[in-house]
Amino acid sequence: MNLFQAAQPWEYRWRIAILFLSQPVLAAIYYFWNGSQGVWYAPPIDPTYGFIATLLAGCGLAIRIWGTSFLTAEVVTGLTARNDRLVVGGPFAAIRNPLYVGTLLIFAGFGMFFGPVFAAIFVAVHWLRYGRVIRYEEGFLKQEWGAQFDAYCKTVPRWWPNSISRQHFAGPFATIDGILGNGVFFGMFLGYSASVWYGTLEPLVHFEALGWMVSGIALLRTRYLGDQVEAPLPDLTAGMQLAAQESPAGQSRHAG
């Protein structure tokens, strides 16, 4: 299997489960690595690492709420890739995958509780995995949007923005759907904060479980109750023009 190719359909379908199952896997590895001391899922934490973890999670949560506010909880948690619309406003005008960037920051924070070495390995694994997921999604988008999507990819990078302007902040930043849809990540952020005060990761377990309940309510709200809060979507061409205007003269942005 080539790690830099598109993900398999099953891999995309189970992307969220794989993400969150990696938490107990990392905790178990760390537990045995340190001689099986303490509670395996709630090791004592270094306050400095805990502060960095909380800071990373706060940044990641803000990015995710912003990005989800342009979509819906149903789209974000869907089991199959969607190509019925191309969103290029807000954070999607700066980078193509703000939700995955936000998630990587939050899980980088989780890794930091186990030390910078474990955090680096943890993030690298998920970065490779998300690269495959993104290529899978981009295949669907290219089928539907063709040259328009190619133009978007040339002007807007995949992971890191070339620049940020006030125009990127046009539109919604935090809608009800954007906040509730990130309930589990909000729970993780609160759990990180509480864990730093408590001295172990035990509070994270409880806050994350509560966050899953909130995310479940948000999913039911959008998928079954028909109460979606649709964000206004900027025109595709206007979004690409904005990105092109911010690129250096005579150069275009490349995916990356």
Residue, then its C-alpha position, 0 to 999 in steps of 0.5 A: m500500500n502506497l501511503f501517499q495514494a488516496a484512501q480506500p473507501w473503507e478507510y474514509r468511512w471509518r476515518i473518525a473511528i480510527l482517529f478516536l481509537s488512536q487515543p487509547v492506543l497511544a495511552a496503552i503504548y505509553y503505559f507499557w513504555n513507562g513500566s506500567q505505572g499508574v492508570w493506563y488511560a490517565p497517566p500523570i501529566d507535566p504541567t508545561y506539556g499540559f499548557i501547550a496541549t491546551l493551547l494547541a487544542g484551543c487553536g484547533l477548536a476555533i479553526r474547526i468551529w469556523g470551518t464547520s460553520f460554513l458546512t453542517a454537522e451532517v457533512v462533516t461527519g458523513l460516511t461518504a464523500r460529498n461533491d454536490r457543492l464546493v465551499v471556498g469561503g471563509p477558512f476554505a479561501a485560505i486553505r483547502n482543509p481547515l477542518y483537518v488542520g484543526t483536528l491535527l492541532i487538537f490531537a497534537g495537543f493530546g500527544m503532548f500530554f505524553g511528551p513531544v516525541f510521542a506527540a510528533i509521532f502521533v501527529a505524523v501518523h495522522w498527517l499521513r492518514y489525512g493526506r490519504v483521506i484528502r486525496y480520496e475527497e479531492g477525487f470526488l470533487k474533481q469528478e464533479w467540478g473539473a477545471q473549477f476545482d483544478a483552479y481552486c487547487k492551484t490558488v489555495p494550498r492544502w495545509w498552510p495559508n500563504s496569507i490571511s486577509r480580512q476578506h477571509f473573515a467574511g461570513p459566519f465564524a461560529t454558528i449553532d451548527g458549527i459549535l454543536g457539531n464540534g461537541v466532542f472537540f469542545g469536550m476535549f478542549l475542556g478535558y485538557s484544561a481540567s486535566v492540567w488542573y487535576g494532574t492526570l488525564e482522567p477528566l478528559v475521559h469524562f469531558e470527551a464522553l459528554g462531548w460525544m453526546v453533544s455531537g450526537i445531538a447535533l448530528l440528529r438535529t441536522r440529519y433527521l430533524g430537518d433543522q439545518v442552519e445553512a451558512p451563506l456560501p460565497d460564489l465559487t469564482a469570487g472565492m478563487q479570485l480572492a485567493a489569486q489576488e493574494s498570491p505573489a504577482g505572476q505566481s499561482r498557489h500550488a496545492g501542498 
